[in-house]
Amino acid sequence: MIIERRYCARHPIDLHVSIRYRKRRFICARACNLSNQGMFLEVRSLTLPTGIPVELELECLGKDWLIPAIVVHHRGSGIGVMFRDPQPLLYQGLTRDDTRQPPPPQAVGAPGRRSSAR
């Protein structure tokens, strides 16, 4: 049985990420889920052991990010990384609910609107 060690909810994303190791771009990956504390990266071939510090280089939300992280686990298709510092702006920006309904139109006769009825 696998014990769940996550402290934050994960949200699906699809984002290209470069993994930097010792200040060099090591490998390109695809982030497929994100939490405030880390992300899972799908990679094809990987030689980084658990516990190795890395930097994640990505471009999203109108800016370039360079996020220090640590490899915390391996799975067949990739690696889990934990951010060295929480990334609330990245998390909130990529997981905000874009399906919110627009506000309802103002009622006829409401301030700022003219009513055609007299």
One Martini backbone bead per residue (centre of mass of N, CA, C, O) as a GRO file, in nm:
protein
  118
    1MET     BB    1   0.096   0.036   0.022
    2ILE     BB    2   0.043   0.374  -0.040
    3ILE     BB    3   0.155   0.669   0.100
    4GLU     BB    4   0.035   0.976   0.143
    5ARG     BB    5   0.241   1.298   0.130
    6ARG     BB    6   0.054   1.516   0.071
    7TYR     BB    7  -0.049   1.869   0.150
    8CYS     BB    8  -0.153   1.928  -0.144
    9ALA     BB    9  -0.322   1.993  -0.404
   10ARG     BB   10  -0.365   1.876  -0.730
   11HIS     BB   11  -0.317   2.013  -1.064
   12PRO     BB   12  -0.374   2.020  -1.381
   13ILE     BB   13  -0.121   2.048  -1.638
   14ASP     BB   14   0.049   2.216  -1.934
   15LEU     BB   15   0.407   2.239  -1.921
   16HIS     BB   16   0.706   2.367  -2.005
   17VAL     BB   17   1.023   2.234  -1.875
   18SER     BB   18   1.338   2.315  -1.747
   19ILE     BB   19   1.609   2.133  -1.627
   20ARG     BB   20   1.842   2.236  -1.384
   21TYR     BB   21   2.195   2.143  -1.347
   22ARG     BB   22   2.447   2.313  -1.254
   23LYS     BB   23   2.350   2.564  -1.450
   24ARG     BB   24   2.231   2.350  -1.655
   25ARG     BB   25   2.068   2.232  -1.909
   26PHE     BB   26   1.931   1.907  -1.904
   27ILE     BB   27   1.601   1.895  -1.942
   28CYS     BB   28   1.302   1.832  -2.092
   29ALA     BB   29   0.965   1.894  -1.979
   30ARG     BB   30   0.635   1.798  -1.842
   31ALA     BB   31   0.393   1.945  -1.675
   32CYS     BB   32   0.101   1.775  -1.508
   33ASN     BB   33   0.134   1.887  -1.206
   34LEU     BB   34   0.017   2.106  -0.926
   35SER     BB   35   0.143   2.279  -0.646
   36ASN     BB   36   0.259   2.487  -0.401
   37GLN     BB   37   0.519   2.263  -0.355
   38GLY     BB   38   0.488   2.127  -0.657
   39MET     BB   39   0.578   1.877  -0.920
   40PHE     BB   40   0.512   1.690  -1.213
   41LEU     BB   41   0.753   1.535  -1.440
   42GLU     BB   42   0.778   1.456  -1.764
   43VAL     BB   43   1.018   1.208  -1.876
   44ARG     BB   44   1.228   1.002  -2.063
   45SER     BB   45   1.518   1.065  -1.936
   46LEU     BB   46   1.691   0.980  -1.622
   47THR     BB   47   1.973   1.066  -1.368
   48LEU     BB   48   1.830   1.179  -1.116
   49PRO     BB   49   1.840   1.172  -0.792
   50THR     BB   50   1.728   1.168  -0.500
   51GLY     BB   51   1.793   1.499  -0.352
   52ILE     BB   52   1.843   1.675  -0.591
   53PRO     BB   53   1.923   1.979  -0.693
   54VAL     BB   54   1.716   2.211  -0.876
   55GLU     BB   55   1.600   2.390  -1.168
   56LEU     BB   56   1.313   2.566  -1.287
   57GLU     BB   57   1.234   2.645  -1.623
   58LEU     BB   58   0.983   2.897  -1.705
   59GLU     BB   59   0.696   3.006  -1.912
   60CYS     BB   60   0.451   3.220  -1.753
   61LEU     BB   61   0.235   3.467  -1.685
   62GLY     BB   62   0.441   3.679  -1.832
   63LYS     BB   63   0.699   3.504  -1.723
   64ASP     BB   64   1.004   3.420  -1.583
   65TRP     BB   65   1.117   3.116  -1.430
   66LEU     BB   66   1.324   3.029  -1.128
   67ILE     BB   67   1.306   2.720  -0.952
   68PRO     BB   68   1.384   2.585  -0.669
   69ALA     BB   69   1.457   2.228  -0.626
   70ILE     BB   70   1.362   1.881  -0.538
   71VAL     BB   71   1.408   1.555  -0.570
   72VAL     BB   72   1.159   1.308  -0.439
   73HIS     BB   73   1.069   1.131  -0.700
   74HIS     BB   74   0.999   0.830  -0.885
   75ARG     BB   75   0.858   0.748  -1.201
   76GLY     BB   76   0.832   0.604  -1.494
   77SER     BB   77   0.750   0.907  -1.635
   78GLY     BB   78   0.905   1.055  -1.377
   79ILE     BB   79   0.908   1.344  -1.154
   80GLY     BB   80   0.924   1.469  -0.828
   81VAL     BB   81   0.895   1.805  -0.706
   82MET     BB   82   1.023   2.034  -0.463
   83PHE     BB   83   0.997   2.328  -0.347
   84ARG     BB   84   1.191   2.534  -0.155
   85ASP     BB   85   0.956   2.735  -0.216
   86PRO     BB   86   0.674   2.851  -0.225
   87GLN     BB   87   0.427   2.912  -0.518
   88PRO     BB   88   0.157   3.101  -0.515
   89LEU     BB   89   0.153   3.255  -0.789
   90LEU     BB   90   0.171   3.014  -0.973
   91TYR     BB   91  -0.065   2.852  -0.861
   92GLN     BB   92  -0.290   3.066  -0.891
   93GLY     BB   93  -0.245   3.129  -1.196
   94LEU     BB   94  -0.287   2.810  -1.295
   95THR     BB   95  -0.571   2.751  -1.101
   96ARG     BB   96  -0.770   2.927  -1.179
   97ASP     BB   97  -1.111   2.995  -1.241
   98ASP     BB   98  -1.213   3.021  -1.586
   99THR     BB   99  -1.538   2.929  -1.540
  100ARG     BB  100  -1.661   3.171  -1.460
  101GLN     BB  101  -1.922   3.362  -1.436
  102PRO     BB  102  -2.060   3.622  -1.540
  103PRO     BB  103  -2.208   3.882  -1.455
  104PRO     BB  104  -2.501   3.996  -1.428
  105PRO     BB  105  -2.708   4.195  -1.549
  106GLN     BB  106  -2.852   4.473  -1.503
  107ALA     BB  107  -3.124   4.603  -1.401
  108VAL     BB  108  -3.383   4.766  -1.473
  109GLY     BB  109  -3.322   5.083  -1.323
  110ALA     BB  110  -3.048   5.090  -1.253
  111PRO     BB  111  -2.785   5.240  -1.178
  112GLY     BB  112  -2.658   5.370  -1.491
  113ARG     BB  113  -2.938   5.302  -1.625
  114ARG     BB  114  -3.165   5.303  -1.883
  115SER     BB  115  -3.504   5.331  -1.923
  116SER     BB  116  -3.770   5.287  -2.158
  117ALA     BB  117  -3.961   5.312  -1.936
  118ARG     BB  118  -4.246   5.537  -1.807
   0.00000   0.00000   0.00000
